[in-house]
Amino acid sequence: LALQGEPVGAPRRPTAELPATQVERIAQALKTLAGQTT
């Protein structure tokens, strides 16, 4: 079932299902953002 306001063709995927490279990219981006704000 799709949540309200979400397109049916784009289901949310748990972080565990993401490819390792994507997780690394997201983690690196978060580190960069955290470094910029502090």
N, CA, C and O atoms as a printed pandas DataFrame, in Angstrom:
     atom_number atom_name residue_name chain_id  residue_number  x_coord  y_coord  z_coord
0              1         N          LEU        A               1    0.841   -1.211    0.000
1              2        CA          LEU        A               1    0.000    0.000    0.000
2              3         C          LEU        A               1    0.870    1.253    0.000
3              4         O          LEU        A               1    1.844    1.334    0.748
4              5         N          ALA        A               2    0.526    2.218   -0.826
5              6        CA          ALA        A               2    1.283    3.461   -0.898
6              7         C          ALA        A               2    0.797    4.429    0.172
7              8         O          ALA        A               2   -0.403    4.543    0.421
8              9         N          LEU        A               3    1.724    5.111    0.791
9             10        CA          LEU        A               3    1.350    6.102    1.790
10            11         C          LEU        A               3    0.729    7.309    1.113
11            12         O          LEU        A               3    0.973    7.561   -0.067
12            13         N          GLN        A               4   -0.061    8.042    1.848
13            14        CA          GLN        A               4   -0.756    9.200    1.282
14            15         C          GLN        A               4    0.260   10.244    0.813
15            16         O          GLN        A               4    1.174   10.608    1.553
16            17         N          GLY        A               5    0.090   10.718   -0.413
17            18        CA          GLY        A               5    0.979   11.734   -0.945
18            19         C          GLY        A               5    2.184   11.161   -1.655
19            20         O          GLY        A               5    2.976   11.915   -2.222
20            21         N          GLU        A               6    2.350    9.832   -1.642
21            22        CA          GLU        A               6    3.491    9.228   -2.322
22            23         C          GLU        A               6    3.041    8.571   -3.615
23            24         O          GLU        A               6    1.972    7.961   -3.657
24            25         N          PRO        A               7    3.839    8.684   -4.670
25            26        CA          PRO        A               7    3.499    8.018   -5.924
26            27         C          PRO        A               7    3.602    6.507   -5.767
27            28         O          PRO        A               7    4.492    6.005   -5.080
28            29         N          VAL        A               8    2.686    5.787   -6.409
29            30        CA          VAL        A               8    2.651    4.337   -6.264
30            31         C          VAL        A               8    3.900    3.703   -6.858
31            32         O          VAL        A               8    4.369    2.678   -6.362
32            33         N          GLY        A               9    4.447    4.304   -7.919
33            34        CA          GLY        A               9    5.597    3.713   -8.598
34            35         C          GLY        A               9    6.910    3.926   -7.871
35            36         O          GLY        A               9    7.941    3.416   -8.310
36            37         N          ALA        A              10    6.902    4.664   -6.772
37            38        CA          ALA        A              10    8.146    4.944   -6.064
38            39         C          ALA        A              10    8.023    4.537   -4.602
39            40         O          ALA        A              10    7.869    5.395   -3.733
40            41         N          PRO        A              11    8.087    3.249   -4.322
41            42        CA          PRO        A              11    8.001    2.792   -2.935
42            43         C          PRO        A              11    9.259    3.156   -2.159
43            44         O          PRO        A              11   10.352    3.230   -2.720
44            45         N          ARG        A              12    9.088    3.379   -0.867
45            46        CA          ARG        A              12   10.254    3.667   -0.025
46            47         C          ARG        A              12   11.036    2.387    0.222
47            48         O          ARG        A              12   10.459    1.321    0.436
48            49         N          ARG        A              13   12.359    2.509    0.189
49            50        CA          ARG        A              13   13.199    1.334    0.419
50            51         C          ARG        A              13   13.963    1.520    1.721
51            52         O          ARG        A              13   14.536    2.583    1.956
52            53         N          PRO        A              14   13.976    0.505    2.562
53            54        CA          PRO        A              14   14.752    0.568    3.806
54            55         C          PRO        A              14   16.229    0.787    3.489
55            56         O          PRO        A              14   16.707    0.397    2.424
56            57         N          THR        A              15   16.941    1.409    4.412
57            58        CA          THR        A              15   18.357    1.688    4.195
58            59         C          THR        A              15   19.138    0.404    3.960
59            60         O          THR        A              15   20.125    0.403    3.224
60            61         N          ALA        A              16   18.706   -0.682    4.577
61            62        CA          ALA        A              16   19.407   -1.957    4.457
62            63         C          ALA        A              16   19.375   -2.483    3.026
63            64         O          ALA        A              16   20.249   -3.254    2.628
64            65         N          GLU        A              17   18.376   -2.071    2.253
65            66        CA          GLU        A              17   18.253   -2.567    0.884
66            67         C          GLU        A              17   19.068   -1.742   -0.103
67            68         O          GLU        A              17   19.252   -2.155   -1.248
68            69         N          LEU        A              18   19.557   -0.587    0.324
69            70        CA          LEU        A              18   20.330    0.249   -0.579
70            71         C          LEU        A              18   21.681   -0.390   -0.855
71            72         O          LEU        A              18   22.233   -1.065    0.015
72            73         N          PRO        A              19   22.226   -0.190   -2.055
73            74        CA          PRO        A              19   23.570   -0.678   -2.361
74            75         C          PRO        A              19   24.594   -0.020   -1.440
75            76         O          PRO        A              19   24.400    1.108   -0.987
76            77         N          ALA        A              20   25.671   -0.727   -1.171
77            78        CA          ALA        A              20   26.689   -0.225   -0.244
78            79         C          ALA        A              20   27.261    1.106   -0.737
79            80         O          ALA        A              20   27.546    2.000    0.060
80            81         N          THR        A              21   27.426    1.230   -2.053
81            82        CA          THR        A              21   28.001    2.456   -2.594
82            83         C          THR        A              21   27.101    3.644   -2.321
83            84         O          THR        A              21   27.584    4.742   -2.045
84            85         N          GLN        A              22   25.794    3.431   -2.395
85            86        CA          GLN        A              22   24.839    4.505   -2.131
86            87         C          GLN        A              22   24.904    4.920   -0.667
87            88         O          GLN        A              22   24.856    6.108   -0.346
88            89         N          VAL        A              23   25.015    3.935    0.213
89            90        CA          VAL        A              23   25.111    4.229    1.646
90            91         C          VAL        A              23   26.377    5.033    1.926
91            92         O          VAL        A              23   26.358    5.996    2.692
92            93         N          GLU        A              24   27.476    4.624    1.294
93            94        CA          GLU        A              24   28.737    5.342    1.488
94            95         C          GLU        A              24   28.608    6.786    1.006
95            96         O          GLU        A              24   29.096    7.714    1.651
96            97         N          ARG        A              25   27.947    6.960   -0.129
97            98        CA          ARG        A              25   27.799    8.292   -0.710
98            99         C          ARG        A              25   26.977    9.185    0.207
99           100         O          ARG        A              25   27.302   10.354    0.414
100          101         N          ILE        A              26   25.904    8.614    0.753
101          102        CA          ILE        A              26   25.034    9.376    1.653
102          103         C          ILE        A              26   25.786    9.731    2.936
103          104         O          ILE        A              26   25.702   10.857    3.426
104          105         N          ALA        A              27   26.518    8.759    3.470
105          106        CA          ALA        A              27   27.272    8.994    4.699
106          107         C          ALA        A              27   28.316   10.083    4.483
107          108         O          ALA        A              27   28.513   10.940    5.344
108          109         N          GLN        A              28   28.986   10.046    3.326
109          110        CA          GLN        A              28   29.999   11.054    3.027
110          111         C          GLN        A              28   29.365   12.427    2.901
111          112         O          GLN        A              28   29.918   13.425    3.363
112          113         N          ALA        A              29   28.185   12.469    2.264
113          114        CA          ALA        A              29   27.490   13.749    2.095
114          115         C          ALA        A              29   27.089   14.322    3.447
115          116         O          ALA        A              29   27.196   15.527    3.676
116          117         N          LEU        A              30   26.625   13.451    4.345
117          118        CA          LEU        A              30   26.228   13.904    5.679
118          119         C          LEU        A              30   27.434   14.433    6.440
119          120         O          LEU        A              30   27.342   15.442    7.139
120          121         N          LYS        A              31   28.577   13.742    6.300
121          122        CA          LYS        A              31   29.797   14.203    6.971
122          123         C          LYS        A              31   30.202   15.573    6.456
123          124         O          LYS        A              31   30.612   16.446    7.221
124          125         N          THR        A              32   30.080   15.749    5.136
125          126        CA          THR        A              32   30.462   17.031    4.537
126          127         C          THR        A              32   29.555   18.148    5.033
127          128         O          THR        A              32   30.019   19.236    5.375
128          129         N          LEU        A              33   28.246   17.864    5.066
129          130        CA          LEU        A              33   27.293   18.870    5.532
130          131         C          LEU        A              33   27.544   19.202    6.997
131          132         O          LEU        A              33   27.490   20.367    7.392
132          133         N          ALA        A              34   27.816   18.182    7.798
133          134        CA          ALA        A              34   28.067   18.405    9.221
134          135         C          ALA        A              34   29.323   19.249    9.406
135          136         O          ALA        A              34   29.385   20.101   10.292
136          137         N          GLY        A              35   30.312   19.005    8.572
137          138        CA          GLY        A              35   31.551   19.774    8.673
138          139         C          GLY        A              35   31.352   21.227    8.279
139          140         O          GLY        A              35   32.011   22.118    8.817
140          141         N          GLN        A              36   30.436   21.468    7.334
141          142        CA          GLN        A              36   30.200   22.826    6.872
142          143         C          GLN        A              36   29.420   23.640    7.893
143          144         O          GLN        A              36   29.658   24.837    8.050
144          145         N          THR        A              37   28.484   22.991    8.590
145          146        CA          THR        A              37   27.621   23.725    9.514
146          147         C          THR        A              37   28.348   24.052   10.810
147          148         O          THR        A              37   28.057   25.072   11.435
148          149         N          THR        A              38   29.276   23.218   11.224
149          150        CA          THR        A              38   29.964   23.458   12.492
150          151         C          THR        A              38   31.094   24.446   12.291
151          152         O          THR        A              38   31.797   24.781   13.244
